[in-house]
Amino acid sequence: MEIKIEDLKILFSEEQLQNRIKELANDMNKFYNGEEVVAVCVLKGAVMFAIDLVKHLDMPLQMEFIRLSSYGSSTTTSGKVNAVDIKLPDLNGKNVLIIEDIVDTGLTAKFLLDFMHCNFNAKSIKFCSLLDKKVTRKVDVEPDYYGFEVDNKFVVGYGLDYDGYYRNLRYIGYKEV
């Protein structure tokens, strides 16, 4: 499938994204109630979302970044999670907030949650995804927080890419097939 910017239809506008991010942040501010948080952003897809989200979080916050891959140059997941860079500081006793761009099959989310639970005795581990694509789920995993539910569309923009491109769009778009 080839994707050209002129073929994209807007699924979520910049305004919709920003409004929903503020709502998510308000929910998180209530949950954490001023307690320190370590936000773990999954690169590269979640970076736009993570940056906008943490701007609205009202607590002492550290940011960490990890890189995982399951798509490569395809429009569908490979089904295999590749831990490109998953070095993290000691998260024992900390509130951990994992920030991801999309939960699709759930394989990456499950991998990350299992990794966190096996390697750290965190005070809390919460998983936040901008998009939740429940229709393609292969494993039983649900985000604690998510921005929007999407059906089985290939989406790009606002951090989500196709072969490394389109991350810089201020909206989330899709191509009709």
C-alpha positions, 0 to 999 in steps of 0.5 A, spaced: 500 500 500 502 506 498 500 512 502 500 519 499 498 525 504 493 528 499 489 521 499 489 521 507 482 523 510 482 526 517 480 521 523 482 526 529 483 533 528 488 537 532 483 540 536 480 533 538 487 530 539 488 536 544 482 536 547 482 529 549 489 529 551 487 534 556 481 530 559 486 524 560 491 528 564 485 531 568 484 523 570 491 522 571 492 528 575 486 525 580 489 518 580 496 520 582 494 526 586 501 530 586 505 523 587 511 523 583 511 519 576 516 516 571 513 517 564 516 512 560 515 514 552 515 508 547 519 511 541 518 513 536 510 513 535 508 516 542 513 522 542 508 527 540 502 524 544 507 524 550 510 531 550 503 534 549 500 529 555 506 531 560 505 538 559 498 537 563 500 533 568 501 536 575 506 532 579 513 531 579 515 527 573 521 524 570 521 522 563 524 516 560 524 513 553 525 506 550 524 504 543 520 497 541 519 495 534 513 491 531 511 494 524 518 495 520 516 498 513 509 494 513 502 496 515 501 490 519 504 488 525 510 483 524 507 479 531 514 480 534 516 485 538 523 487 538 526 491 544 531 496 540 533 500 546 529 498 553 534 501 558 531 504 564 533 507 571 531 503 577 523 504 577 522 500 584 517 503 588 515 508 583 509 510 579 510 508 572 506 511 566 507 507 560 505 512 554 504 508 547 501 511 541 497 505 539 494 498 542 493 494 536 494 486 537 496 488 544 503 484 543 507 490 544 503 492 550 503 485 553 511 485 552 512 492 556 507 490 562 510 483 563 517 486 562 515 492 567 512 487 572 518 482 572 524 487 572 521 492 577 517 492 584 513 499 582 508 502 586 503 502 580 504 501 573 499 504 568 498 504 561 496 509 557 495 509 549 493 514 544 489 509 540 486 503 542 484 498 536 480 493 540 478 489 533 485 487 532 487 484 539 490 478 539 492 478 547 488 480 553 490 486 555 487 493 556 490 500 557 488 503 563 487 510 559 486 511 552 484 517 547 480 514 542 478 507 540 479 506 532 476 500 528 481 497 523 484 502 519 491 504 518 492 510 521 498 515 520 500 522 523 501 525 530 507 520 531 504 514 527 508 513 521 508 509 515 515 507 513 518 513 517 513 518 514 507 522 516 509 523 524 509 530 523 502 531 521 498 535 527 492 530 526 491 523 525 489 521 518 487 514 514 487 512 507 480 509 504 482 502 501 
